Amino acid sequence: MNPVSFIETKRDGLSNEPAQIREFVRLVTLGNLADYQISAWLMAVFFTGLSEEENRVFTEALSESGRKVKFPERFFAVDKHSTGGVGDKTTLVVVPLAAACGVPVAKLSGRGLGFTGGTIDKLESIPGFRSRLDMKSFMNQVEDIGCAVSGHSGELAPAEARFYELRDVTGTVPCIPLITSSIVSKKLAGGSSAFVFDVKCGNGAFMQDIASARILARQLVTLSSSLGRAAMALITDMSQPLGKWVGNSAEVMEAIEVLKGRGPSDTRILSIKLAGAMLFLGCKSDTPLHGEETAKKALDSGEGFAMFQKMVKAQGGDLDAFIDERSGPMRFAPSVHDVRVSEDGWINRCDAKTIGEVVRLLDGGRLTREQEIDKTVCCELLAKKGDRIARGDIVARLYCQKNDSRSEEALVRLSGAFCVGDKTQPGDIVIDTEGPVFPE
């Protein structure tokens, strides 16, 4: 192929031919194209977009650029993907909960590059937890116990990783066709038969307005369906953090509380709704609502927690050591700082983005892929939107390594995350849904 002509076609707003798209991805996989040529095409896509057909072909080519997880015929695994937010620990709840209800869950996750860590970073808070399973072990565990969570293998969709590296440094990350192709290609390579997407919306999310979130949700669902996968998306609120805790080890602790039938109501409600959608797509319930009822029973009975214990043990983790009351230092950084309010009223803002940035400032998140995360850094939210508070009340508690200039800056910023005013009500955690859509 002529890469210059390929780039010019997209630059001029025309469609690239399917065979040329496949060849372009093949050459990228082999390392036979210059970075500036790949980047030029990405920028052309950023400005002119991809048609549904182009995106379908591009996504499929990405998914087939390496090895693929292949479960036995009629083994119907379901995967769940979140677009990321502050305090989002639902994967830790939903994966074992859906599995406990009879839906196999093959979950490939990444490390977080943002406010806090990703699911893999969180699970590595548990002593001994093996976050990278080879492909055979991953498939065997899903088949044997019903679920597994593992870091992405470099063997799966390697071309997607190359495109993402260049998107990250060329300002082309916020492009919906490129976002959807990145997400869905990895899901396809992961071997699942259906996908549930949690599209976050709010200032602590990638999509900050409902219109953009709806477009992303719709394209994720339709793209998945065009590639032979049933899919459904929930658009969920990320204007304030999810749950009570933000920070890696603390979020694992909160997920365990939810799995034990307790925990913050928003985390519990969203986990049940996501699990309900997975049960519906996994043919274990007649409707998503029926799936939610089944998931709630499994949560309250302790079946979800029992499956989490089984999964952690299978991956070498020592959950008892993590949960032990004496292991507090394992979960919380030693320097504790309180944020108090100076007036009476109601909390009418608990700013997700600011709180996420505070945790990241203290090394609870990463700015580069190489950066090590301090999993004990965390923020405890003692009041959220709609809560009545009085002057002097503690609204947040920050755990960090030491009292220094960074912690002082963090406290000032954390204080600014809360706004006190007239009585207000928090919105619903689920704003909208897209789908379900089934392949023809």
Secondary structure, DSSP 8 states (H G I E B T S, - for coil): --HHHHHHHHHTT----HHHHHHHHHHHHHT-S-HHHHHHHHHHHHHH---HHHHHHHHHHHHTSSB-----TT---EEEEE---TT--HHHHHHHHHHHTT--EEEEE----SSS--HHHHHTTSTT------HHHHHHHHHHHSEEEEE--TTBSHHHHHHHHHHHHHT-SS-HHHHHHHHHHHHHHTT-SEEEEEEEESTTSSB-SHHHHHHHHHHHHHHHHHTT-EEEEEEEE-SS-SSSEESHHHHHHHHHHHHTT-S-HHHHHHHHHHHHHHHHHTTSSSSHHHHHHHHHHHHHHTHHHHHHHHHHHHTT--HHHHHSGGGHHHHS-SEEEEEE-SS-EEEEEE-HHHHHHHHHHTTSS-SSTT----TT-EEEES--TT-EE-TT-EEEEEEES--SHHHHHHHHHHHTTEEEES------SEEEEEEEE---
